């Protein structure tokens, strides 16, 4: 059995709580080489949201990016399931935010 699949050990206890999680990679992010995908969702959410995906594996960077977007636009949202949800109808403001940061975005859908 591989160590990455091990979840419990009589020596170490619960291995899922150890600092060796694969999801918390802290590799540096090169913003100039990123291309994030965005799409606008209206049905099933109760309000219009913009969903940002194709994010890098660095969870801390993604949470920081979500916080910056929400603060600069003055809207709500969240980072969850490797996606950022922003609660706004104004797609153009999100495009302007990413242009200022130097991150390329690709619009999916209508």
Backbone as CSV, one residue per row, in Angstrom:
resi,resn,N_x,N_y,N_z,CA_x,CA_y,CA_z,C_x,C_y,C_z
1,UNK,0.842,-1.179,0.000,0.000,0.000,0.000,0.887,1.242,0.000
2,UNK,0.550,2.192,-0.814,1.297,3.436,-0.885,1.003,4.285,0.337
3,UNK,1.974,5.124,0.728,1.780,6.003,1.882,0.700,7.043,1.632
4,UNK,0.510,7.445,0.379,-0.492,8.475,0.087,-1.919,7.960,0.275
5,UNK,-2.104,6.625,0.222,-3.427,6.055,0.400,-3.711,5.711,1.859
6,UNK,-2.705,5.744,2.717,-2.832,5.377,4.111,-3.576,6.468,4.866
7,UNK,-4.659,6.109,5.546,-5.434,7.095,6.292,-5.344,6.885,7.804
8,UNK,-4.962,5.677,8.253,-4.860,5.419,9.685,-3.666,4.520,9.940
9,UNK,-2.946,4.829,10.978,-1.799,4.031,11.364,-1.792,3.898,12.875
10,UNK,-1.435,2.705,13.391,-1.389,2.534,14.836,-0.243,3.346,15.444
11,UNK,0.774,3.659,14.648,1.889,4.477,15.122,1.554,5.966,15.126
12,UNK,1.008,6.446,14.019,0.818,7.879,13.817,-0.625,8.340,13.977
13,UNK,-1.574,7.454,14.070,-2.979,7.841,14.203,-3.580,8.220,12.873
14,UNK,-4.400,9.254,12.878,-5.111,9.696,11.672,-4.141,10.420,10.745
15,UNK,-3.822,9.793,9.629,-2.854,10.353,8.682,-3.441,11.496,7.861
16,UNK,-4.766,11.607,7.805,-5.387,12.682,7.037,-5.135,14.033,7.674
17,UNK,-4.869,14.075,8.966,-4.636,15.337,9.671,-3.176,15.767,9.645
18,UNK,-2.308,14.944,9.064,-0.897,15.296,9.015,-0.673,16.406,7.997
19,UNK,0.457,17.028,8.042,0.781,18.131,7.139,1.191,17.690,5.758
20,UNK,1.045,16.428,5.427,1.487,15.908,4.140,0.351,15.803,3.136
21,UNK,-0.640,16.631,3.267,-1.792,16.567,2.373,-1.410,16.998,0.963
22,UNK,-1.909,16.295,-0.039,-1.614,16.616,-1.426,-2.339,17.874,-1.884
23,UNK,-3.460,18.222,-1.253,-4.250,19.368,-1.677,-3.627,20.689,-1.265
24,UNK,-2.776,20.687,-0.256,-2.205,21.918,0.266,-0.821,22.188,-0.288
25,UNK,-0.644,21.955,-1.565,0.651,22.227,-2.180,0.903,23.727,-2.132
26,UNK,2.102,24.093,-1.764,2.416,25.511,-1.659,3.433,25.905,-2.718
27,UNK,3.278,25.403,-3.928,4.161,25.779,-5.012,3.838,27.206,-5.424
28,UNK,4.839,27.988,-5.749,4.574,29.366,-6.150,3.779,29.429,-7.450
29,UNK,2.969,30.458,-7.568,2.099,30.613,-8.734,2.638,31.732,-9.613
30,UNK,2.849,31.427,-10.888,3.268,32.429,-11.858,2.011,32.966,-12.538
31,UNK,1.577,34.155,-12.132,0.305,34.708,-12.611,0.316,35.010,-14.100
32,UNK,1.482,35.297,-14.666,1.528,35.646,-16.086,1.279,34.433,-16.991
33,UNK,1.448,33.212,-16.464,1.245,32.012,-17.271,-0.109,31.359,-17.034
34,UNK,-0.922,31.917,-16.149,-2.232,31.331,-15.854,-3.255,31.681,-16.931
35,UNK,-4.179,30.764,-17.168,-5.363,31.042,-17.981,-6.551,30.413,-17.259
36,UNK,-7.323,31.249,-16.598,-8.466,30.796,-15.822,-9.708,30.798,-16.703
37,UNK,-10.633,29.892,-16.428,-11.892,29.865,-17.163,-12.994,30.432,-16.276
38,UNK,-13.870,31.208,-16.892,-14.979,31.812,-16.164,-16.280,31.494,-16.882
39,UNK,-17.339,31.375,-16.103,-18.666,31.210,-16.697,-19.697,31.818,-15.763
40,UNK,-20.786,32.252,-16.372,-21.872,32.890,-15.632,-22.978,31.880,-15.407
41,UNK,-23.404,31.717,-14.151,-24.474,30.787,-13.806,-25.644,31.569,-13.226
42,UNK,-26.850,31.226,-13.679,-28.033,31.904,-13.150,-29.034,30.935,-12.557
43,UNK,-29.137,29.741,-13.091,-30.167,28.824,-12.607,-29.622,27.912,-11.513
44,UNK,-30.471,27.621,-10.545,-30.116,26.687,-9.498,-29.352,27.285,-8.335
45,UNK,-28.902,28.506,-8.442,-28.119,29.125,-7.388,-28.917,30.180,-6.613
46,UNK,-30.040,30.615,-7.143,-30.833,31.632,-6.467,-30.417,33.047,-6.815
47,UNK,-29.255,33.220,-7.400,-28.765,34.528,-7.842,-27.737,34.306,-8.941
48,UNK,-27.348,35.363,-9.591,-26.350,35.245,-10.652,-24.970,35.207,-10.027
49,UNK,-24.171,34.234,-10.431,-22.797,34.154,-9.945,-21.856,33.966,-11.125
50,UNK,-20.621,34.345,-10.926,-19.552,34.095,-11.880,-18.660,33.030,-11.233
51,UNK,-18.447,31.945,-11.953,-17.646,30.836,-11.445,-16.284,30.855,-12.139
52,UNK,-15.223,30.871,-11.344,-13.856,30.904,-11.859,-13.218,29.549,-11.560
53,UNK,-12.746,28.870,-12.607,-12.145,27.549,-12.426,-10.788,27.503,-13.132
54,UNK,-10.216,26.306,-13.243,-8.858,26.081,-13.780,-7.818,26.766,-12.904
55,UNK,-8.059,26.736,-11.610,-7.158,27.364,-10.651,-5.963,26.458,-10.368
56,UNK,-4.821,27.033,-9.973,-3.664,26.201,-9.630,-3.896,25.446,-8.318
57,UNK,-3.000,24.529,-7.979,-3.139,23.685,-6.797,-2.849,24.403,-5.479
58,UNK,-2.355,25.605,-5.521,-1.992,26.337,-4.314,-3.245,26.906,-3.650
59,UNK,-3.714,26.260,-2.583,-4.966,26.631,-1.921,-4.898,28.025,-1.290
60,UNK,-3.779,28.359,-0.665,-3.645,29.674,-0.016,-3.707,30.795,-1.040
61,UNK,-3.069,30.593,-2.197,-3.093,31.606,-3.242,-4.516,31.795,-3.755
62,UNK,-5.242,30.695,-3.932,-6.615,30.767,-4.434,-7.534,31.480,-3.449
63,UNK,-7.366,31.209,-2.154,-8.167,31.885,-1.146,-7.856,33.377,-1.122
64,UNK,-6.579,33.724,-1.283,-6.181,35.136,-1.312,-6.769,35.835,-2.542
65,UNK,-6.749,35.149,-3.691,-7.317,35.721,-4.918,-8.813,35.961,-4.754
66,UNK,-9.524,34.996,-4.174,-10.966,35.149,-3.953,-11.240,36.354,-3.056
67,UNK,-10.450,36.507,-2.017,-10.630,37.631,-1.097,-10.379,38.967,-1.802
68,UNK,-9.343,39.018,-2.649,-9.036,40.249,-3.387,-10.164,40.619,-4.349
69,UNK,-10.707,39.628,-5.047,-11.796,39.888,-5.996,-13.011,40.436,-5.255
70,UNK,-13.392,39.766,-4.174,-14.578,40.185,-3.421,-14.394,41.586,-2.851
71,UNK,-13.207,41.882,-2.354,-12.950,43.195,-1.754,-12.944,44.300,-2.808
72,UNK,-12.323,44.037,-3.960,-12.233,45.077,-4.981,-13.586,45.362,-5.637
73,UNK,-14.443,44.337,-5.754,-15.749,44.526,-6.383,-16.843,44.862,-5.375
74,UNK,-16.590,44.616,-4.107,-17.599,44.895,-3.085,-18.766,43.921,-3.146
75,UNK,-18.462,42.648,-3.402,-19.500,41.617,-3.515,-19.140,40.427,-2.634
76,UNK,-20.059,39.478,-2.550,-19.817,38.258,-1.791,-19.313,37.156,-2.698
77,UNK,-18.980,36.038,-2.077,-18.509,34.900,-2.838,-17.774,33.939,-1.941
78,UNK,-17.167,32.923,-2.539,-16.453,31.914,-1.762,-15.489,31.145,-2.643
79,UNK,-14.471,30.556,-2.003,-13.584,29.608,-2.660,-13.937,28.239,-2.104
80,UNK,-14.423,27.343,-2.968,-14.743,25.989,-2.537,-14.692,25.048,-3.728
81,UNK,-14.373,23.793,-3.453,-14.304,22.753,-4.480,-13.406,23.152,-5.653
82,UNK,-12.271,23.757,-5.364,-11.296,24.191,-6.375,-11.877,25.186,-7.374
83,UNK,-12.883,25.956,-6.945,-13.471,27.011,-7.775,-13.746,28.234,-6.904
84,UNK,-13.787,29.375,-7.545,-14.163,30.614,-6.865,-15.522,31.023,-7.398
85,UNK,-16.468,31.286,-6.495,-17.790,31.788,-6.872,-17.880,33.241,-6.434
86,UNK,-18.224,34.112,-7.375,-18.395,35.533,-7.089,-19.841,35.894,-7.354
87,UNK,-20.507,36.512,-6.393,-21.930,36.828,-6.479,-22.119,38.199,-7.119
88,UNK,-22.120,38.224,-8.428,-22.334,39.469,-9.160,-22.809,39.160,-10.576
89,UNK,-23.466,40.133,-11.187,-23.890,40.026,-12.586,-22.883,40.698,-13.508
90,UNK,-22.026,41.521,-12.969,-21.154,42.390,-13.754,-19.858,41.686,-14.134
91,UNK,-19.898,41.012,-15.252,-18.748,40.255,-15.744,-17.597,41.169,-16.148
92,UNK,-17.938,42.349,-16.641,-16.922,43.276,-17.125,-15.975,43.714,-16.012
93,UNK,-16.486,43.886,-14.799,-15.635,44.282,-13.675,-14.635,43.182,-13.320
94,UNK,-15.054,41.936,-13.460,-14.141,40.822,-13.199,-13.058,40.772,-14.271
95,UNK,-13.428,41.031,-15.525,-12.438,41.089,-16.603,-11.410,42.185,-16.336
96,UNK,-11.874,43.345,-15.890,-10.969,44.458,-15.582,-10.031,44.098,-14.435
97,UNK,-10.544,43.403,-13.415,-9.721,42.994,-12.279,-8.577,42.088,-12.741
98,UNK,-8.895,41.093,-13.578,-7.867,40.169,-14.043,-6.899,40.834,-15.018
99,UNK,-7.368,41.818,-15.790,-6.470,42.561,-16.666,-5.435,43.317,-15.849
100,UNK,-5.861,43.931,-14.749,-4.934,44.656,-13.870,-3.905,43.723,-13.244
101,UNK,-4.320,42.496,-12.910,-3.414,41.522,-12.300,-2.520,40.829,-13.328
102,UNK,-2.862,40.924,-14.598,-2.089,40.283,-15.646,-2.395,38.811,-15.805
103,UNK,-3.598,38.404,-15.439,-4.020,37.013,-15.561,-4.996,36.903,-16.729
104,UNK,-4.746,35.933,-17.601,-5.633,35.717,-18.752,-6.850,34.933,-18.310
105,UNK,-8.003,35.292,-18.872,-9.231,34.542,-18.585,-9.879,34.133,-19.899
106,UNK,-10.593,33.029,-19.824,-11.306,32.504,-20.985,-12.770,32.364,-20.583
107,UNK,-13.662,33.013,-21.322,-15.081,32.970,-21.013,-15.716,31.741,-21.641
108,UNK,-16.448,30.983,-20.823,-17.132,29.780,-21.298,-18.637,30.036,-21.197
109,UNK,-19.368,29.675,-22.202,-20.815,29.844,-22.182,-21.216,31.234,-22.609
110,UNK,-22.472,31.585,-22.314,-23.034,32.858,-22.759,-22.751,33.924,-21.850
